[in-house]
Amino acid sequence: MKKMRMLASASVMVLVLVLVNLYIGMHVRILIGYLLPELLSAVFWPVFLLIAFAYMIGMLPWPQAVKPVGRFFKVLGSYYLACMEFAVIVLPLTDLLYWVLGLTGVDRTLFTAEAGAALTFLLVAFLVWGSRNAWSTIVRTHRLPVEKKSSTSAALTVAVASDLHLGNIVGNRHLRKMVAEINSMEPDVILLAGDVLDDSIEPFVRNRMSEQLKLLKARYGVYAVLGNHEYYGGSIKEYTELMAGIGIKVLQDEVVEAAGTYIVGRKDKTAEAMEGGRLSVAALLEGLDLSRPVLMMDHQPTGFGAAAQAGVDVLLSGHTHRGQIAPNHWITKRLFELDWGYLRKENLHVVVSSGYGTWGPPIRLASRSELIKLEVMLEGSRHYSEEPISAKAVLI
């Protein structure tokens, strides 16, 4: 029954994609037909549909000898996904304007050319600005008071990166920039809050990205948790072994102690459907000395109340990308209690990052690539304050 529901959902999704792309394709055909009237539909439609479904084509299991072709389709398709979202928003508005002009008796002879030129300009501006937001990173600093003491009276500096999505699009160049910035923070602990991989582990291995991650330096260690994309990729064992080999512990419903502070890493929520479940927060914290600080990573920002009740002090999540491309952030804001930023819930500090990398197109609108710097102010530390402080974001 479960497989039937999944098959039905997938079928509906494919049908919707086909209908949406036929709608977009008809408009592109009209515009190109205006510019190139001799272009045959028999040529246009196969090329357009190939581009429209390039991302799905790129995800097919291509033979080793032609894998570069598959990677090309995935990159091409990722940019088309951004164009598709742009088209879904602006084309209905354009059609509405065309209809209104017809009602008012205005001559619409040149409408196709004028509208096409305007939309092309807007699309280029959208891609340029969105690319800038995706590749230029903001560092956001939060000073969080925790009314507990650890083995050190100093504040704890924690560098956080989520949603790297390392793969064919987000690669070593962006990763090197992240490593340099995090190391410049001179952190006590580095936390990678899920979706380090973008589904497949193959480009991560082929491009030796672990060699860059190995350069991360923290006084008390580097820790990670799994995100939904690590589960989708199906290479969790290989991934966790690779990470362990470079000194990064991937916590799967596990707790470690660093400088008198507990670092808790939950399995991703995806495990509830794909792996037989995960431990509750209360079960994870059972037997711990809760007079010590507790920092927890949970990739998807859910269960804030349970975390607060169990005794977690700081909860770190990602996953949402803050919608990545507007107006998707209106959706994520309704889906999650907090889809981005900071929230205080009783004694719990929640920080949800918009992520460092991108899924699909390397385009962001109304969101930014970001890293998080936490200054956990413990009781007895010199700069302890009872009020949390979010410092001004710094562009790097």
C-alpha positions as CSV (number, residue, x, y, z in Angstrom):
1,M,0.0,0.0,0.0
2,K,2.8,2.4,0.9
3,K,4.6,1.7,-2.4
4,M,1.3,2.3,-4.3
5,R,0.9,5.7,-2.6
6,M,4.5,6.6,-3.5
7,L,3.9,5.6,-7.1
8,A,0.7,7.5,-7.3
9,S,2.4,10.6,-5.8
10,A,5.3,10.3,-8.3
11,S,2.9,9.9,-11.2
12,V,1.0,13.0,-10.2
13,M,4.2,15.0,-9.8
14,V,5.4,13.9,-13.3
15,L,2.0,14.8,-14.8
16,V,2.1,18.3,-13.2
17,L,5.7,18.8,-14.5
18,V,4.6,17.8,-18.0
19,L,1.7,20.2,-18.0
20,V,3.7,23.1,-16.6
21,N,6.5,22.6,-19.1
22,L,4.0,22.3,-22.0
23,Y,2.5,25.7,-20.9
24,I,6.0,27.3,-20.7
25,G,7.0,25.6,-24.0
26,M,4.0,27.1,-25.8
27,H,5.0,30.6,-24.8
28,V,8.7,30.1,-25.7
29,R,7.5,28.6,-29.1
30,I,5.4,31.7,-29.8
31,L,8.3,34.0,-29.0
32,I,10.9,32.0,-31.0
33,G,8.4,31.7,-33.8
34,Y,8.1,35.5,-33.9
35,L,11.9,35.8,-34.2
36,L,12.5,32.7,-36.3
37,P,9.3,32.0,-38.2
38,E,10.9,29.2,-40.2
39,L,11.8,27.1,-37.2
40,L,9.8,23.9,-37.3
41,S,7.8,22.6,-34.2
42,A,9.3,19.2,-34.9
43,V,12.7,20.7,-34.1
44,F,11.7,23.0,-31.3
45,W,9.7,20.6,-29.1
46,P,12.3,17.8,-28.8
47,V,15.0,20.3,-27.9
48,F,12.8,22.2,-25.4
49,L,11.6,19.0,-23.7
50,L,15.2,17.7,-23.5
51,I,16.2,20.9,-21.7
52,A,13.0,20.9,-19.5
53,F,13.7,17.4,-18.2
54,A,17.5,17.6,-18.3
55,Y,17.8,17.4,-14.5
56,M,15.8,14.2,-14.3
57,I,17.8,12.8,-17.2
58,G,21.0,13.7,-15.5
59,M,20.0,11.7,-12.4
60,L,19.6,8.5,-14.4
61,P,22.3,5.8,-13.8
62,W,24.5,6.6,-16.8
63,P,27.2,4.1,-17.8
64,Q,30.7,5.0,-16.5
65,A,32.0,5.9,-20.0
66,V,29.4,8.6,-20.6
67,K,28.9,9.9,-17.1
68,P,30.2,13.4,-18.1
69,V,27.1,13.6,-20.4
70,G,24.9,12.9,-17.4
71,R,26.7,15.5,-15.4
72,F,26.1,18.0,-18.2
73,F,22.4,17.3,-18.3
74,K,22.2,17.7,-14.5
75,V,23.9,21.1,-14.5
76,L,21.9,22.3,-17.5
77,G,18.7,21.1,-15.9
78,S,19.5,22.8,-12.6
79,Y,19.6,26.2,-14.3
80,Y,16.3,25.4,-16.2
81,L,14.7,24.7,-12.8
82,A,15.3,28.3,-11.9
83,C,14.0,29.5,-15.2
84,M,10.9,27.3,-14.8
85,E,10.1,28.9,-11.4
86,F,10.6,32.3,-13.0
87,A,8.3,31.4,-15.8
88,V,5.6,30.0,-13.6
89,I,5.4,33.3,-11.8
90,V,5.6,35.8,-14.7
91,L,3.9,34.0,-17.6
92,P,0.4,33.9,-16.0
93,L,0.8,37.7,-15.3
94,T,1.8,38.3,-18.9
95,D,-1.2,36.3,-20.2
96,L,-3.5,38.3,-17.9
97,L,-2.1,41.6,-19.2
98,Y,-2.6,40.4,-22.8
99,W,-6.2,39.5,-22.0
100,V,-6.9,42.9,-20.3
101,L,-5.3,44.8,-23.3
102,G,-7.7,42.9,-25.6
103,L,-10.7,43.9,-23.5
104,T,-9.7,47.6,-23.6
105,G,-9.3,47.5,-27.4
106,V,-5.5,48.3,-27.4
107,D,-3.6,47.1,-30.4
108,R,-1.6,44.0,-29.4
109,T,0.3,43.5,-32.6
110,L,3.7,44.1,-31.0
111,F,2.9,42.7,-27.6
112,T,4.8,39.4,-28.2
113,A,8.0,41.1,-29.1
114,E,7.8,43.7,-26.3
115,A,6.8,41.3,-23.6
116,G,9.4,38.8,-24.8
117,A,12.1,41.4,-24.6
118,A,11.0,42.6,-21.1
119,L,10.8,39.0,-19.7
120,T,14.2,38.1,-21.2
121,F,15.7,41.1,-19.5
122,L,14.1,40.3,-16.2
123,L,15.2,36.6,-16.4
124,V,18.8,37.7,-17.0
125,A,18.7,40.1,-14.1
126,F,17.1,37.3,-11.9
127,L,19.8,34.8,-12.8
128,V,22.7,37.3,-12.3
129,W,21.4,38.6,-8.9
130,G,20.4,35.1,-7.8
131,S,23.9,33.8,-8.7
132,R,25.5,36.6,-6.7
133,N,23.3,35.6,-3.6
134,A,24.3,32.0,-4.0
135,W,28.1,32.4,-4.3
136,S,28.8,35.4,-2.1
137,T,28.4,34.3,1.6
138,I,27.2,36.1,4.7
139,V,28.6,35.2,8.1
140,R,26.0,35.7,10.8
141,T,27.0,35.9,14.5
142,H,24.8,35.0,17.4
143,R,25.8,35.5,21.0
144,L,23.7,33.1,23.1
145,P,23.6,33.1,26.9
146,V,23.4,29.6,28.5
147,E,22.9,29.5,32.2
148,K,25.2,26.6,32.7
149,K,28.9,26.0,33.3
150,S,31.4,23.8,31.5
151,S,34.9,22.7,32.2
152,T,36.1,26.0,30.9
153,S,34.8,29.4,32.0
154,A,35.4,31.0,28.6
155,A,32.8,31.5,26.0
156,L,32.5,28.7,23.4
157,T,33.0,29.6,19.8
158,V,31.0,27.3,17.5
159,A,31.2,27.5,13.7
160,V,28.1,26.1,11.9
161,A,27.6,25.2,8.3
162,S,24.6,23.4,6.9
163,D,23.4,22.3,3.5
164,L,26.7,22.4,1.6
165,H,25.2,20.2,-1.1
166,L,28.6,19.2,-2.4
167,G,28.3,17.7,-5.9
168,N,28.5,18.6,-9.5
169,I,27.5,22.2,-9.0
170,V,28.8,23.2,-5.6
171,G,32.4,22.0,-5.7
172,N,35.9,22.6,-4.3
173,R,36.1,26.3,-5.2
174,H,33.1,27.1,-2.9
175,L,34.3,24.6,-0.4
176,R,37.8,26.1,-0.1
177,K,36.2,29.5,0.6
178,M,34.1,27.9,3.4
179,V,37.1,26.2,5.0
180,A,39.1,29.3,5.0
181,E,36.4,31.4,6.6
182,I,35.5,28.9,9.3
183,N,39.2,28.4,10.2
184,S,39.5,32.2,10.5
185,M,36.9,32.1,13.3
186,E,39.4,30.0,15.3
187,P,36.4,27.9,16.6
188,D,36.3,25.6,19.6
189,V,33.9,23.3,17.7
190,I,32.8,23.0,14.1
191,L,29.3,21.6,13.4
192,L,28.1,20.5,10.0
193,A,24.3,20.3,10.3
194,G,23.4,18.0,7.5
195,D,23.2,17.7,3.7
196,V,26.9,17.9,3.2
197,L,26.3,15.8,0.1
198,D,24.0,16.7,-2.8
199,D,22.5,13.2,-3.1
200,S,25.2,11.2,-5.0
201,I,28.5,10.6,-3.3
202,E,30.2,10.1,-6.7
203,P,31.4,13.7,-7.3
204,F,32.4,14.1,-3.7
205,V,34.7,11.2,-4.1
206,R,35.8,11.9,-7.7
207,N,36.8,15.5,-6.9
208,R,38.4,14.6,-3.5
209,M,36.3,17.0,-1.6
210,S,37.2,15.2,1.6
211,E,40.7,16.6,1.3
212,Q,39.3,20.1,1.6
213,L,37.0,19.2,4.6
214,K,40.1,17.6,6.2
215,L,41.6,21.1,6.5
216,L,38.8,22.3,9.0
217,K,40.4,23.0,12.3
218,A,38.7,23.2,15.7
219,R,40.1,23.0,19.2
220,Y,37.6,20.3,20.3
221,G,36.7,18.6,17.0
222,V,34.5,18.7,14.0
223,Y,31.1,16.9,14.0
224,A,28.4,16.4,11.5
225,V,24.9,14.9,11.2
226,L,23.0,13.3,8.3
227,G,20.5,15.3,6.2
228,N,17.8,14.0,4.0
229,H,20.0,14.2,0.9
230,E,22.5,11.8,2.5
231,Y,19.6,9.3,2.8
232,Y,18.5,10.0,-0.7
233,G,22.0,9.3,-2.0
234,G,22.0,5.8,-0.4
235,S,25.7,5.9,0.5
236,I,25.6,6.6,4.2
237,K,28.1,3.9,5.2
238,E,30.7,5.0,2.6
239,Y,30.1,8.6,3.5
240,T,30.5,8.2,7.3
241,E,33.6,6.1,6.8
242,L,35.1,8.8,4.5
243,M,34.3,11.4,7.1
244,A,35.8,9.4,9.9
245,G,38.9,8.9,7.9
246,I,39.5,12.7,7.9
247,G,38.6,13.1,11.6
248,I,35.0,14.2,11.2
249,K,32.6,12.2,13.4
250,V,29.1,11.8,11.8
251,L,26.7,11.6,14.8
252,Q,23.7,9.3,14.2
253,D,21.6,9.5,17.4
254,E,24.8,9.9,19.3
255,V,26.3,12.2,22.0
256,V,29.9,13.2,22.4
257,E,31.5,15.4,25.1
258,A,33.8,18.3,24.2
259,A,35.1,20.8,26.7
260,G,32.5,19.9,29.3
261,T,29.8,20.4,26.7
262,Y,27.5,17.8,25.2
263,I,27.3,17.7,21.4
264,V,24.2,15.8,20.4
265,G,23.6,14.6,16.8
266,R,20.2,13.3,15.7
267,K,19.5,11.1,12.7
268,D,17.6,13.1,10.1
269,K,13.8,12.9,10.2
270,T,14.0,11.0,6.9
271,A,15.1,8.0,9.0
272,E,11.6,7.7,10.3
273,A,10.4,6.6,6.9
274,M,13.5,5.1,5.3
275,E,15.5,3.5,8.2
276,G,13.1,2.3,10.9
277,G,13.1,5.5,13.0
278,R,15.3,7.5,15.3
279,L,15.6,8.1,19.0
280,S,13.6,10.8,20.7
281,V,15.4,13.8,22.1
282,A,14.5,12.6,25.7
283,A,16.0,9.2,25.0
284,L,19.2,10.7,23.6
285,L,19.7,12.9,26.7
286,E,18.8,10.2,29.2
287,G,21.6,9.9,31.8
288,L,23.4,13.1,30.9
289,D,24.4,15.6,33.4
290,L,22.1,18.4,32.3
291,S,23.9,21.0,34.5
292,R,26.3,21.1,31.5
293,P,25.6,22.8,28.2
294,V,23.8,20.8,25.5
295,L,24.2,21.7,21.9
296,M,22.1,19.6,19.4
297,M,22.1,19.3,15.7
298,D,18.9,18.2,14.0
299,H,18.9,18.8,10.2
300,Q,15.2,19.5,9.8
301,P,13.9,22.3,12.1
302,T,11.2,20.4,14.0
303,G,10.3,19.4,17.6
304,F,11.4,22.6,19.3
305,G,9.1,22.0,22.3
306,A,10.4,18.5,22.9
307,A,14.0,19.7,22.7
308,A,13.3,22.5,25.2
309,Q,11.5,20.2,27.6
310,A,14.3,17.6,27.4
311,G,17.0,20.2,28.4
312,V,18.7,21.1,25.1
313,D,20.3,24.6,25.3
314,V,21.1,25.3,21.6
315,L,19.4,23.6,18.7
316,L,21.0,23.9,15.2
317,S,19.2,23.1,12.0
318,G,19.1,23.9,8.3
319,H,17.2,22.1,5.5
320,T,14.9,24.9,4.5
321,H,17.3,27.1,2.5
322,R,14.8,29.8,3.5
323,G,13.0,28.7,0.3
324,Q,16.2,29.4,-1.7
325,I,14.2,31.2,-4.4
326,A,11.4,33.7,-3.6
327,P,8.5,33.4,-3.1
328,N,9.2,29.9,-1.8
329,H,10.1,31.4,1.6
330,W,6.4,32.1,2.1
331,I,5.9,28.4,1.9
332,T,8.7,27.4,4.2
333,K,7.6,30.0,6.7
334,R,4.2,28.3,7.0
335,L,5.6,24.8,7.1
336,F,8.0,25.3,10.0
337,E,7.8,27.0,13.3
338,L,11.1,28.7,12.3
339,D,12.4,28.4,8.8
340,W,15.3,30.7,9.2
341,G,17.0,32.9,11.8
342,Y,16.8,32.8,15.6
343,L,14.1,31.8,18.1
344,R,14.0,31.6,21.9
345,K,11.7,28.9,23.3
346,E,11.8,28.8,27.0
347,N,15.5,28.2,27.8
348,L,16.2,26.8,24.3
349,H,18.0,28.9,21.6
350,V,17.1,27.8,18.1
351,V,19.2,28.8,15.1
352,V,18.1,27.7,11.6
353,S,20.5,28.4,8.8
354,S,19.6,29.1,5.2
355,G,22.6,27.0,4.2
356,Y,25.9,27.4,2.5
357,G,25.3,25.7,-0.8
358,T,22.2,25.2,-3.0
359,W,20.0,22.4,-4.2
360,G,19.3,22.4,-7.9
361,P,20.2,25.8,-9.5
362,P,23.0,27.8,-7.8
363,I,20.4,30.7,-7.6
364,R,19.1,32.4,-4.5
365,L,16.4,35.1,-4.2
366,A,15.4,36.5,-0.8
367,S,17.9,34.1,0.8
368,R,21.7,34.1,1.0
369,S,24.5,31.6,1.3
370,E,25.5,31.8,4.9
371,L,27.7,30.5,7.7
372,I,26.9,30.8,11.3
373,K,29.2,31.9,14.1
374,L,27.9,31.1,17.6
375,E,29.4,32.6,20.7
376,V,27.9,30.5,23.5
377,M,28.2,32.7,26.6
378,L,28.4,30.4,29.7
379,E,27.8,31.5,33.3
380,G,31.1,32.8,34.6
381,S,32.5,33.8,31.3
382,R,33.7,37.4,31.1
383,H,31.1,38.6,28.5
384,Y,28.1,36.7,29.9
385,S,24.8,38.5,29.3
386,E,21.3,37.2,30.0
387,E,20.1,38.6,26.6
388,P,20.9,36.9,23.3
389,I,22.6,39.2,20.7
390,S,22.5,38.8,16.9
391,A,25.5,40.7,15.6
392,K,25.4,42.4,12.1
393,A,26.0,40.0,9.3
394,V,29.3,40.3,7.5
395,L,29.8,39.7,3.8
396,I,32.8,37.6,2.8
